């Protein structure tokens, strides 16, 4: 039984790690580090770097929340620990 919990948490932490890397990339890398380069391109009338810094990272964060809920529920069902 202990091995099942270890597998569950290993997969759960992998999901969290991937989502945090996506969030870091969208908010810090695209919104801060590459902002000047991305501003060469236009998106919805604004420079792409500015858009990521102001709105894009928030949209991606909300999508990450939905992805986390979906993937966590899927993992819970797979291991038989869902709340349903």
PDB file with one MODEL, atoms N, CA, C and O in Angstrom:
MODEL        1
ATOM      1  N   UNK A   1       0.817  -1.200   0.000  1.00  0.00           N
ATOM      2  CA  UNK A   1       0.000   0.000   0.000  1.00  0.00           C
ATOM      3  C   UNK A   1       0.862   1.266   0.000  1.00  0.00           C
ATOM      4  O   UNK A   1       0.518   2.265  -0.632  1.00  0.00           O
ATOM      5  N   UNK A   2       1.971   1.207   0.709  1.00  0.00           N
ATOM      6  CA  UNK A   2       2.851   2.369   0.783  1.00  0.00           C
ATOM      7  C   UNK A   2       3.431   2.714  -0.593  1.00  0.00           C
ATOM      8  O   UNK A   2       3.631   3.887  -0.907  1.00  0.00           O
ATOM      9  N   UNK A   3       3.695   1.704  -1.401  1.00  0.00           N
ATOM     10  CA  UNK A   3       4.239   1.925  -2.746  1.00  0.00           C
ATOM     11  C   UNK A   3       3.230   2.670  -3.627  1.00  0.00           C
ATOM     12  O   UNK A   3       3.620   3.489  -4.459  1.00  0.00           O
ATOM     13  N   UNK A   4       1.951   2.392  -3.449  1.00  0.00           N
ATOM     14  CA  UNK A   4       0.910   3.077  -4.225  1.00  0.00           C
ATOM     15  C   UNK A   4       0.893   4.562  -3.886  1.00  0.00           C
ATOM     16  O   UNK A   4       0.778   5.404  -4.776  1.00  0.00           O
ATOM     17  N   UNK A   5       1.008   4.886  -2.590  1.00  0.00           N
ATOM     18  CA  UNK A   5       1.050   6.294  -2.195  1.00  0.00           C
ATOM     19  C   UNK A   5       2.278   6.995  -2.768  1.00  0.00           C
ATOM     20  O   UNK A   5       2.208   8.149  -3.191  1.00  0.00           O
ATOM     21  N   UNK A   6       3.390   6.292  -2.777  1.00  0.00           N
ATOM     22  CA  UNK A   6       4.611   6.868  -3.335  1.00  0.00           C
ATOM     23  C   UNK A   6       4.445   7.140  -4.832  1.00  0.00           C
ATOM     24  O   UNK A   6       4.860   8.191  -5.321  1.00  0.00           O
ATOM     25  N   UNK A   7       3.842   6.202  -5.555  1.00  0.00           N
ATOM     26  CA  UNK A   7       3.585   6.408  -6.987  1.00  0.00           C
ATOM     27  C   UNK A   7       2.635   7.572  -7.202  1.00  0.00           C
ATOM     28  O   UNK A   7       2.844   8.399  -8.090  1.00  0.00           O
ATOM     29  N   UNK A   8       1.583   7.633  -6.381  1.00  0.00           N
ATOM     30  CA  UNK A   8       0.598   8.709  -6.503  1.00  0.00           C
ATOM     31  C   UNK A   8       1.275  10.069  -6.329  1.00  0.00           C
ATOM     32  O   UNK A   8       1.099  10.961  -7.160  1.00  0.00           O
ATOM     33  N   UNK A   9       2.053  10.232  -5.247  1.00  0.00           N
ATOM     34  CA  UNK A   9       2.666  11.523  -4.974  1.00  0.00           C
ATOM     35  C   UNK A   9       3.780  11.862  -5.952  1.00  0.00           C
ATOM     36  O   UNK A   9       4.019  13.032  -6.249  1.00  0.00           O
ATOM     37  N   UNK A  10       4.457  10.842  -6.449  1.00  0.00           N
ATOM     38  CA  UNK A  10       5.466  11.090  -7.476  1.00  0.00           C
ATOM     39  C   UNK A  10       4.819  11.666  -8.727  1.00  0.00           C
ATOM     40  O   UNK A  10       5.317  12.640  -9.292  1.00  0.00           O
ATOM     41  N   UNK A  11       3.722  11.076  -9.160  1.00  0.00           N
ATOM     42  CA  UNK A  11       3.020  11.583 -10.351  1.00  0.00           C
ATOM     43  C   UNK A  11       2.394  12.940 -10.080  1.00  0.00           C
ATOM     44  O   UNK A  11       2.395  13.813 -10.948  1.00  0.00           O
ATOM     45  N   UNK A  12       1.857  13.120  -8.872  1.00  0.00           N
ATOM     46  CA  UNK A  12       1.237  14.396  -8.523  1.00  0.00           C
ATOM     47  C   UNK A  12       2.287  15.520  -8.524  1.00  0.00           C
ATOM     48  O   UNK A  12       2.029  16.611  -9.032  1.00  0.00           O
ATOM     49  N   UNK A  13       3.450  15.252  -7.962  1.00  0.00           N
ATOM     50  CA  UNK A  13       4.510  16.256  -7.956  1.00  0.00           C
ATOM     51  C   UNK A  13       5.050  16.524  -9.356  1.00  0.00           C
ATOM     52  O   UNK A  13       5.484  17.638  -9.650  1.00  0.00           O
ATOM     53  N   UNK A  14       5.027  15.523 -10.212  1.00  0.00           N
ATOM     54  CA  UNK A  14       5.433  15.730 -11.607  1.00  0.00           C
ATOM     55  C   UNK A  14       4.461  16.684 -12.300  1.00  0.00           C
ATOM     56  O   UNK A  14       4.881  17.584 -13.027  1.00  0.00           O
ATOM     57  N   UNK A  15       3.176  16.485 -12.075  1.00  0.00           N
ATOM     58  CA  UNK A  15       2.160  17.385 -12.649  1.00  0.00           C
ATOM     59  C   UNK A  15       2.398  18.806 -12.152  1.00  0.00           C
ATOM     60  O   UNK A  15       2.412  19.747 -12.945  1.00  0.00           O
ATOM     61  N   UNK A  16       2.586  18.965 -10.838  1.00  0.00           N
ATOM     62  CA  UNK A  16       2.837  20.288 -10.276  1.00  0.00           C
ATOM     63  C   UNK A  16       4.093  20.930 -10.869  1.00  0.00           C
ATOM     64  O   UNK A  16       4.101  22.122 -11.176  1.00  0.00           O
ATOM     65  N   UNK A  17       5.141  20.143 -11.025  1.00  0.00           N
ATOM     66  CA  UNK A  17       6.401  20.670 -11.564  1.00  0.00           C
ATOM     67  C   UNK A  17       6.233  21.177 -12.987  1.00  0.00           C
ATOM     68  O   UNK A  17       6.706  22.261 -13.328  1.00  0.00           O
ATOM     69  N   UNK A  18       5.562  20.394 -13.813  1.00  0.00           N
ATOM     70  CA  UNK A  18       5.355  20.803 -15.208  1.00  0.00           C
ATOM     71  C   UNK A  18       4.522  22.081 -15.274  1.00  0.00           C
ATOM     72  O   UNK A  18       4.844  22.992 -16.036  1.00  0.00           O
ATOM     73  N   UNK A  19       3.463  22.150 -14.488  1.00  0.00           N
ATOM     74  CA  UNK A  19       2.606  23.335 -14.507  1.00  0.00           C
ATOM     75  C   UNK A  19       3.344  24.564 -13.971  1.00  0.00           C
ATOM     76  O   UNK A  19       3.146  25.669 -14.476  1.00  0.00           O
ATOM     77  N   UNK A  20       4.187  24.386 -12.961  1.00  0.00           N
ATOM     78  CA  UNK A  20       4.956  25.512 -12.445  1.00  0.00           C
ATOM     79  C   UNK A  20       6.002  25.997 -13.448  1.00  0.00           C
ATOM     80  O   UNK A  20       6.273  27.195 -13.526  1.00  0.00           O
ATOM     81  N   UNK A  21       6.581  25.092 -14.204  1.00  0.00           N
ATOM     82  CA  UNK A  21       7.533  25.490 -15.243  1.00  0.00           C
ATOM     83  C   UNK A  21       6.815  26.285 -16.330  1.00  0.00           C
ATOM     84  O   UNK A  21       7.344  27.278 -16.828  1.00  0.00           O
ATOM     85  N   UNK A  22       5.615  25.850 -16.696  1.00  0.00           N
ATOM     86  CA  UNK A  22       4.823  26.594 -17.686  1.00  0.00           C
ATOM     87  C   UNK A  22       4.500  27.991 -17.157  1.00  0.00           C
ATOM     88  O   UNK A  22       4.617  28.976 -17.886  1.00  0.00           O
ATOM     89  N   UNK A  23       4.096  28.075 -15.894  1.00  0.00           N
ATOM     90  CA  UNK A  23       3.765  29.366 -15.295  1.00  0.00           C
ATOM     91  C   UNK A  23       4.997  30.270 -15.240  1.00  0.00           C
ATOM     92  O   UNK A  23       4.913  31.453 -15.568  1.00  0.00           O
ATOM     93  N   UNK A  24       6.131  29.721 -14.829  1.00  0.00           N
ATOM     94  CA  UNK A  24       7.370  30.495 -14.771  1.00  0.00           C
ATOM     95  C   UNK A  24       7.753  31.010 -16.152  1.00  0.00           C
ATOM     96  O   UNK A  24       8.149  32.165 -16.309  1.00  0.00           O
ATOM     97  N   UNK A  25       7.630  30.145 -17.146  1.00  0.00           N
ATOM     98  CA  UNK A  25       7.979  30.535 -18.508  1.00  0.00           C
ATOM     99  C   UNK A  25       7.077  31.658 -19.007  1.00  0.00           C
ATOM    100  O   UNK A  25       7.547  32.630 -19.597  1.00  0.00           O
ATOM    101  N   UNK A  26       5.781  31.513 -18.767  1.00  0.00           N
ATOM    102  CA  UNK A  26       4.832  32.511 -19.257  1.00  0.00           C
ATOM    103  C   UNK A  26       4.975  33.842 -18.526  1.00  0.00           C
ATOM    104  O   UNK A  26       4.907  34.900 -19.152  1.00  0.00           O
ATOM    105  N   UNK A  27       5.169  33.803 -17.223  1.00  0.00           N
ATOM    106  CA  UNK A  27       5.193  35.058 -16.476  1.00  0.00           C
ATOM    107  C   UNK A  27       6.575  35.696 -16.426  1.00  0.00           C
ATOM    108  O   UNK A  27       6.712  36.888 -16.699  1.00  0.00           O
ATOM    109  N   UNK A  28       7.588  34.934 -16.087  1.00  0.00           N
ATOM    110  CA  UNK A  28       8.916  35.523 -15.905  1.00  0.00           C
ATOM    111  C   UNK A  28       9.697  35.621 -17.212  1.00  0.00           C
ATOM    112  O   UNK A  28      10.209  36.685 -17.558  1.00  0.00           O
ATOM    113  N   UNK A  29       9.785  34.515 -17.929  1.00  0.00           N
ATOM    114  CA  UNK A  29      10.604  34.513 -19.148  1.00  0.00           C
ATOM    115  C   UNK A  29       9.961  35.371 -20.236  1.00  0.00           C
ATOM    116  O   UNK A  29      10.608  36.263 -20.786  1.00  0.00           O
ATOM    117  N   UNK A  30       8.697  35.107 -20.547  1.00  0.00           N
ATOM    118  CA  UNK A  30       8.045  35.854 -21.628  1.00  0.00           C
ATOM    119  C   UNK A  30       7.653  37.263 -21.204  1.00  0.00           C
ATOM    120  O   UNK A  30       7.701  38.188 -22.014  1.00  0.00           O
ATOM    121  N   UNK A  31       7.266  37.436 -19.945  1.00  0.00           N
ATOM    122  CA  UNK A  31       6.781  38.733 -19.488  1.00  0.00           C
ATOM    123  C   UNK A  31       7.851  39.685 -19.010  1.00  0.00           C
ATOM    124  O   UNK A  31       7.611  40.891 -18.940  1.00  0.00           O
ATOM    125  N   UNK A  32       9.046  39.170 -18.672  1.00  0.00           N
ATOM    126  CA  UNK A  32      10.090  40.046 -18.143  1.00  0.00           C
ATOM    127  C   UNK A  32      11.377  39.957 -18.969  1.00  0.00           C
ATOM    128  O   UNK A  32      11.875  40.969 -19.462  1.00  0.00           O
ATOM    129  N   UNK A  33      11.904  38.754 -19.115  1.00  0.00           N
ATOM    130  CA  UNK A  33      13.208  38.602 -19.767  1.00  0.00           C
ATOM    131  C   UNK A  33      13.134  38.878 -21.265  1.00  0.00           C
ATOM    132  O   UNK A  33      13.972  39.606 -21.797  1.00  0.00           O
ATOM    133  N   UNK A  34      12.151  38.311 -21.949  1.00  0.00           N
ATOM    134  CA  UNK A  34      12.058  38.456 -23.409  1.00  0.00           C
ATOM    135  C   UNK A  34      11.090  39.547 -23.852  1.00  0.00           C
ATOM    136  O   UNK A  34      10.693  39.582 -25.016  1.00  0.00           O
ATOM    137  N   UNK A  35      10.708  40.435 -22.943  1.00  0.00           N
ATOM    138  CA  UNK A  35       9.698  41.434 -23.282  1.00  0.00           C
ATOM    139  C   UNK A  35      10.143  42.337 -24.437  1.00  0.00           C
ATOM    140  O   UNK A  35       9.341  42.640 -25.320  1.00  0.00           O
ATOM    141  N   UNK A  36      11.388  42.765 -24.446  1.00  0.00           N
ATOM    142  CA  UNK A  36      11.850  43.659 -25.514  1.00  0.00           C
ATOM    143  C   UNK A  36      11.856  42.959 -26.866  1.00  0.00           C
ATOM    144  O   UNK A  36      11.468  43.548 -27.875  1.00  0.00           O
ATOM    145  N   UNK A  37      12.290  41.714 -26.890  1.00  0.00           N
ATOM    146  CA  UNK A  37      12.289  40.959 -28.146  1.00  0.00           C
ATOM    147  C   UNK A  37      10.856  40.714 -28.633  1.00  0.00           C
ATOM    148  O   UNK A  37      10.562  40.880 -29.817  1.00  0.00           O
ATOM    149  N   UNK A  38       9.970  40.321 -27.719  1.00  0.00           N
ATOM    150  CA  UNK A  38       8.592  40.006 -28.118  1.00  0.00           C
ATOM    151  C   UNK A  38       7.806  41.241 -28.530  1.00  0.00           C
ATOM    152  O   UNK A  38       6.820  41.124 -29.258  1.00  0.00           O
ATOM    153  N   UNK A  39       8.218  42.422 -28.084  1.00  0.00           N
ATOM    154  CA  UNK A  39       7.504  43.644 -28.461  1.00  0.00           C
ATOM    155  C   UNK A  39       7.642  43.973 -29.943  1.00  0.00           C
ATOM    156  O   UNK A  39       6.956  44.866 -30.440  1.00  0.00           O
ATOM    157  N   UNK A  40       8.515  43.267 -30.656  1.00  0.00           N
ATOM    158  CA  UNK A  40       8.609  43.435 -32.107  1.00  0.00           C
ATOM    159  C   UNK A  40       7.338  42.963 -32.801  1.00  0.00           C
ATOM    160  O   UNK A  40       6.994  43.436 -33.884  1.00  0.00           O
ATOM    161  N   UNK A  41       6.653  42.032 -32.170  1.00  0.00           N
ATOM    162  CA  UNK A  41       5.454  41.430 -32.741  1.00  0.00           C
ATOM    163  C   UNK A  41       4.221  42.050 -32.098  1.00  0.00           C
ATOM    164  O   UNK A  41       4.220  42.366 -30.908  1.00  0.00           O
ATOM    165  N   UNK A  42       3.173  42.220 -32.897  1.00  0.00           N
ATOM    166  CA  UNK A  42       1.935  42.830 -32.408  1.00  0.00           C
ATOM    167  C   UNK A  42       0.894  41.759 -32.124  1.00  0.00           C
ATOM    168  O   UNK A  42       0.761  40.790 -32.872  1.00  0.00           O
ATOM    169  N   UNK A  43       0.163  41.945 -31.040  1.00  0.00           N
ATOM    170  CA  UNK A  43      -0.942  41.049 -30.690  1.00  0.00           C
ATOM    171  C   UNK A  43      -2.049  41.889 -30.099  1.00  0.00           C
ATOM    172  O   UNK A  43      -1.866  42.542 -29.071  1.00  0.00           O
ATOM    173  N   UNK A  44      -3.197  41.873 -30.749  1.00  0.00           N
ATOM    174  CA  UNK A  44      -4.360  42.653 -30.319  1.00  0.00           C
ATOM    175  C   UNK A  44      -4.019  44.141 -30.178  1.00  0.00           C
ATOM    176  O   UNK A  44      -4.543  44.821 -29.295  1.00  0.00           O
ATOM    177  N   UNK A  45      -3.147  44.635 -31.044  1.00  0.00           N
ATOM    178  CA  UNK A  45      -2.797  46.042 -31.058  1.00  0.00           C
ATOM    179  C   UNK A  45      -1.666  46.426 -30.116  1.00  0.00           C
ATOM    180  O   UNK A  45      -1.276  47.593 -30.082  1.00  0.00           O
ATOM    181  N   UNK A  46      -1.136  45.498 -29.362  1.00  0.00           N
ATOM    182  CA  UNK A  46      -0.056  45.779 -28.407  1.00  0.00           C
ATOM    183  C   UNK A  46       1.159  44.945 -28.752  1.00  0.00           C
ATOM    184  O   UNK A  46       1.061  43.960 -29.484  1.00  0.00           O
ATOM    185  N   UNK A  47       2.301  45.342 -28.224  1.00  0.00           N
ATOM    186  CA  UNK A  47       3.489  44.519 -28.355  1.00  0.00           C
ATOM    187  C   UNK A  47       3.269  43.207 -27.611  1.00  0.00           C
ATOM    188  O   UNK A  47       2.686  43.197 -26.527  1.00  0.00           O
ATOM    189  N   UNK A  48       3.727  42.112 -28.184  1.00  0.00           N
ATOM    190  CA  UNK A  48       3.486  40.799 -27.582  1.00  0.00           C
ATOM    191  C   UNK A  48       4.102  40.687 -26.191  1.00  0.00           C
ATOM    192  O   UNK A  48       3.505  40.075 -25.305  1.00  0.00           O
ATOM    193  N   UNK A  49       5.277  41.262 -25.983  1.00  0.00           N
ATOM    194  CA  UNK A  49       5.910  41.233 -24.665  1.00  0.00           C
ATOM    195  C   UNK A  49       5.086  41.981 -23.631  1.00  0.00           C
ATOM    196  O   UNK A  49       4.903  41.509 -22.510  1.00  0.00           O
ATOM    197  N   UNK A  50       4.589  43.160 -24.017  1.00  0.00           N
ATOM    198  CA  UNK A  50       3.730  43.931 -23.122  1.00  0.00           C
ATOM    199  C   UNK A  50       2.460  43.157 -22.800  1.00  0.00           C
ATOM    200  O   UNK A  50       2.012  43.136 -21.654  1.00  0.00           O
ATOM    201  N   UNK A  51       1.876  42.518 -23.822  1.00  0.00           N
ATOM    202  CA  UNK A  51       0.648  41.762 -23.608  1.00  0.00           C
ATOM    203  C   UNK A  51       0.878  40.615 -22.635  1.00  0.00           C
ATOM    204  O   UNK A  51       0.062  40.394 -21.740  1.00  0.00           O
ATOM    205  N   UNK A  52       1.984  39.878 -22.796  1.00  0.00           N
ATOM    206  CA  UNK A  52       2.283  38.792 -21.854  1.00  0.00           C
ATOM    207  C   UNK A  52       2.490  39.330 -20.446  1.00  0.00           C
ATOM    208  O   UNK A  52       2.021  38.730 -19.479  1.00  0.00           O
ATOM    209  N   UNK A  53       3.178  40.440 -20.322  1.00  0.00           N
ATOM    210  CA  UNK A  53       3.441  41.003 -18.999  1.00  0.00           C
ATOM    211  C   UNK A  53       2.164  41.480 -18.319  1.00  0.00           C
ATOM    212  O   UNK A  53       2.034  41.363 -17.101  1.00  0.00           O
ATOM    213  N   UNK A  54       1.225  42.013 -19.086  1.00  0.00           N
ATOM    214  CA  UNK A  54       0.028  42.592 -18.496  1.00  0.00           C
ATOM    215  C   UNK A  54      -1.157  41.641 -18.408  1.00  0.00           C
ATOM    216  O   UNK A  54      -1.873  41.644 -17.406  1.00  0.00           O
ATOM    217  N   UNK A  55      -1.379  40.821 -19.443  1.00  0.00           N
ATOM    218  CA  UNK A  55      -2.571  39.984 -19.460  1.00  0.00           C
ATOM    219  C   UNK A  55      -2.299  38.524 -19.760  1.00  0.00           C
ATOM    220  O   UNK A  55      -2.948  37.649 -19.187  1.00  0.00           O
ATOM    221  N   UNK A  56      -1.371  38.246 -20.629  1.00  0.00           N
ATOM    222  CA  UNK A  56      -1.140  36.879 -21.074  1.00  0.00           C
ATOM    223  C   UNK A  56      -0.790  35.929 -19.951  1.00  0.00           C
ATOM    224  O   UNK A  56      -1.275  34.798 -19.917  1.00  0.00           O
ATOM    225  N   UNK A  57       0.051  36.380 -19.026  1.00  0.00           N
ATOM    226  CA  UNK A  57       0.435  35.501 -17.930  1.00  0.00           C
ATOM    227  C   UNK A  57      -0.761  35.193 -17.026  1.00  0.00           C
ATOM    228  O   UNK A  57      -0.834  34.105 -16.455  1.00  0.00           O
ATOM    229  N   UNK A  58      -1.691  36.126 -16.889  1.00  0.00           N
ATOM    230  CA  UNK A  58      -2.892  35.857 -16.082  1.00  0.00           C
ATOM    231  C   UNK A  58      -3.806  34.844 -16.769  1.00  0.00           C
ATOM    232  O   UNK A  58      -4.349  33.953 -16.117  1.00  0.00           O
ATOM    233  N   UNK A  59      -3.974  34.978 -18.076  1.00  0.00           N
ATOM    234  CA  UNK A  59      -4.782  34.004 -18.807  1.00  0.00           C
ATOM    235  C   UNK A  59      -4.172  32.610 -18.710  1.00  0.00           C
ATOM    236  O   UNK A  59      -4.878  31.623 -18.505  1.00  0.00           O
ATOM    237  N   UNK A  60      -2.867  32.545 -18.859  1.00  0.00           N
ATOM    238  CA  UNK A  60      -2.190  31.253 -18.775  1.00  0.00           C
ATOM    239  C   UNK A  60      -2.313  30.692 -17.361  1.00  0.00           C
ATOM    240  O   UNK A  60      -2.484  29.485 -17.195  1.00  0.00           O
ATOM    241  N   UNK A  61      -2.228  31.547 -16.337  1.00  0.00           N
ATOM    242  CA  UNK A  61      -2.385  31.093 -14.966  1.00  0.00           C
ATOM    243  C   UNK A  61      -3.769  30.478 -14.744  1.00  0.00           C
ATOM    244  O   UNK A  61      -3.887  29.433 -14.105  1.00  0.00           O
ATOM    245  N   UNK A  62      -4.803  31.114 -15.263  1.00  0.00           N
ATOM    246  CA  UNK A  62      -6.161  30.563 -15.127  1.00  0.00           C
ATOM    247  C   UNK A  62      -6.274  29.221 -15.857  1.00  0.00           C
ATOM    248  O   UNK A  62      -6.889  28.287 -15.344  1.00  0.00           O
ATOM    249  N   UNK A  63      -5.686  29.123 -17.044  1.00  0.00           N
ATOM    250  CA  UNK A  63      -5.680  27.847 -17.764  1.00  0.00           C
ATOM    251  C   UNK A  63      -4.920  26.777 -16.985  1.00  0.00           C
ATOM    252  O   UNK A  63      -5.309  25.609 -16.996  1.00  0.00           O
ATOM    253  N   UNK A  64      -3.855  27.162 -16.318  1.00  0.00           N
ATOM    254  CA  UNK A  64      -3.099  26.218 -15.504  1.00  0.00           C
ATOM    255  C   UNK A  64      -3.948  25.715 -14.336  1.00  0.00           C
ATOM    256  O   UNK A  64      -3.864  24.541 -13.975  1.00  0.00           O
ATOM    257  N   UNK A  65      -4.750  26.576 -13.752  1.00  0.00           N
ATOM    258  CA  UNK A  65      -5.634  26.149 -12.664  1.00  0.00           C
ATOM    259  C   UNK A  65      -6.603  25.087 -13.168  1.00  0.00           C
ATOM    260  O   UNK A  65      -6.786  24.059 -12.517  1.00  0.00           O
ATOM    261  N   UNK A  66      -7.225  25.325 -14.321  1.00  0.00           N
ATOM    262  CA  UNK A  66      -8.150  24.334 -14.874  1.00  0.00           C
ATOM    263  C   UNK A  66      -7.430  23.037 -15.225  1.00  0.00           C
ATOM    264  O   UNK A  66      -7.960  21.949 -14.996  1.00  0.00           O
ATOM    265  N   UNK A  67      -6.229  23.148 -15.779  1.00  0.00           N
ATOM    266  CA  UNK A  67      -5.453  21.951 -16.113  1.00  0.00           C
ATOM    267  C   UNK A  67      -5.096  21.177 -14.848  1.00  0.00           C
ATOM    268  O   UNK A  67      -5.154  19.947 -14.844  1.00  0.00           O
ATOM    269  N   UNK A  68      -4.730  21.874 -13.783  1.00  0.00           N
ATOM    270  CA  UNK A  68      -4.389  21.218 -12.521  1.00  0.00           C
ATOM    271  C   UNK A  68      -5.593  20.462 -11.950  1.00  0.00           C
ATOM    272  O   UNK A  68      -5.461  19.321 -11.506  1.00  0.00           O
ATOM    273  N   UNK A  69      -6.751  21.096 -11.965  1.00  0.00           N
ATOM    274  CA  UNK A  69      -7.955  20.441 -11.461  1.00  0.00           C
ATOM    275  C   UNK A  69      -8.271  19.199 -12.278  1.00  0.00           C
ATOM    276  O   UNK A  69      -8.564  18.141 -11.721  1.00  0.00           O
ATOM    277  N   UNK A  70      -8.212  19.326 -13.589  1.00  0.00           N
ATOM    278  CA  UNK A  70      -8.505  18.191 -14.469  1.00  0.00           C
ATOM    279  C   UNK A  70      -7.516  17.047 -14.246  1.00  0.00           C
ATOM    280  O   UNK A  70      -7.918  15.898 -14.062  1.00  0.00           O
ATOM    281  N   UNK A  71      -6.221  17.369 -14.263  1.00  0.00           N
ATOM    282  CA  UNK A  71      -5.201  16.328 -14.118  1.00  0.00           C
ATOM    283  C   UNK A  71      -5.214  15.701 -12.731  1.00  0.00           C
ATOM    284  O   UNK A  71      -4.994  14.497 -12.594  1.00  0.00           O
ATOM    285  N   UNK A  72      -5.469  16.504 -11.702  1.00  0.00           N
ATOM    286  CA  UNK A  72      -5.538  15.954 -10.344  1.00  0.00           C
ATOM    287  C   UNK A  72      -6.729  15.023 -10.187  1.00  0.00           C
ATOM    288  O   UNK A  72      -6.609  13.957  -9.582  1.00  0.00           O
ATOM    289  N   UNK A  73      -7.882  15.419 -10.728  1.00  0.00           N
ATOM    290  CA  UNK A  73      -9.055  14.552 -10.658  1.00  0.00           C
ATOM    291  C   UNK A  73      -8.834  13.250 -11.423  1.00  0.00           C
ATOM    292  O   UNK A  73      -9.237  12.178 -10.971  1.00  0.00           O
ATOM    293  N   UNK A  74      -8.199  13.352 -12.567  1.00  0.00           N
ATOM    294  CA  UNK A  74      -7.889  12.162 -13.368  1.00  0.00           C
ATOM    295  C   UNK A  74      -6.955  11.228 -12.594  1.00  0.00           C
ATOM    296  O   UNK A  74      -7.156  10.013 -12.577  1.00  0.00           O
ATOM    297  N   UNK A  75      -5.942  11.800 -11.959  1.00  0.00           N
ATOM    298  CA  UNK A  75      -5.001  11.008 -11.167  1.00  0.00           C
ATOM    299  C   UNK A  75      -5.694  10.392  -9.952  1.00  0.00           C
ATOM    300  O   UNK A  75      -5.438   9.238  -9.607  1.00  0.00           O
ATOM    301  N   UNK A  76      -6.569  11.159  -9.306  1.00  0.00           N
ATOM    302  CA  UNK A  76      -7.310  10.632  -8.151  1.00  0.00           C
ATOM    303  C   UNK A  76      -8.177   9.442  -8.548  1.00  0.00           C
ATOM    304  O   UNK A  76      -8.224   8.439  -7.835  1.00  0.00           O
ATOM    305  N   UNK A  77      -8.859   9.551  -9.677  1.00  0.00           N
ATOM    306  CA  UNK A  77      -9.685   8.429 -10.150  1.00  0.00           C
ATOM    307  C   UNK A  77      -8.832   7.219 -10.481  1.00  0.00           C
ATOM    308  O   UNK A  77      -9.210   6.083 -10.194  1.00  0.00           O
ATOM    309  N   UNK A  78      -7.681   7.468 -11.087  1.00  0.00           N
ATOM    310  CA  UNK A  78      -6.794   6.370 -11.463  1.00  0.00           C
ATOM    311  C   UNK A  78      -6.307   5.579 -10.235  1.00  0.00           C
ATOM    312  O   UNK A  78      -6.181   4.355 -10.282  1.00  0.00           O
ATOM    313  N   UNK A  79      -6.038   6.298  -9.144  1.00  0.00           N
ATOM    314  CA  UNK A  79      -5.539   5.636  -7.939  1.00  0.00           C
ATOM    315  C   UNK A  79      -6.645   5.328  -6.923  1.00  0.00           C
ATOM    316  O   UNK A  79      -6.369   4.796  -5.848  1.00  0.00           O
ATOM    317  N   UNK A  80      -7.878   5.657  -7.259  1.00  0.00           N
ATOM    318  CA  UNK A  80      -9.007   5.316  -6.404  1.00  0.00           C
ATOM    319  C   UNK A  80      -9.101   6.141  -5.143  1.00  0.00           C
ATOM    320  O   UNK A  80      -9.580   5.652  -4.120  1.00  0.00           O
ATOM    321  N   UNK A  81      -8.653   7.392  -5.192  1.00  0.00           N
ATOM    322  CA  UNK A  81      -8.728   8.260  -4.024  1.00  0.00           C
ATOM    323  C   UNK A  81      -9.588   9.493  -4.291  1.00  0.00           C
ATOM    324  O   UNK A  81      -9.449  10.510  -3.612  1.00  0.00           O
ATOM    325  N   UNK A  82     -10.467   9.403  -5.269  1.00  0.00           N
ATOM    326  CA  UNK A  82     -11.294  10.576  -5.615  1.00  0.00           C
ATOM    327  C   UNK A  82     -12.349  10.805  -4.560  1.00  0.00           C
ATOM    328  O   UNK A  82     -12.700   9.900  -3.803  1.00  0.00           O
ATOM    329  N   UNK A  83     -12.848  12.024  -4.517  1.00  0.00           N
ATOM    330  CA  UNK A  83     -13.859  12.399  -3.548  1.00  0.00           C
ATOM    331  C   UNK A  83     -15.265  12.097  -4.029  1.00  0.00           C
ATOM    332  O   UNK A  83     -16.227  12.310  -3.291  1.00  0.00           O
ATOM    333  N   UNK A  84     -15.402  11.611  -5.237  1.00  0.00           N
ATOM    334  CA  UNK A  84     -16.733  11.304  -5.794  1.00  0.00           C
ATOM    335  C   UNK A  84     -17.293  10.051  -5.191  1.00  0.00           C
ATOM    336  O   UNK A  84     -18.401   9.640  -5.539  1.00  0.00           O
TER     337      UNK A  84
ENDMDL
END
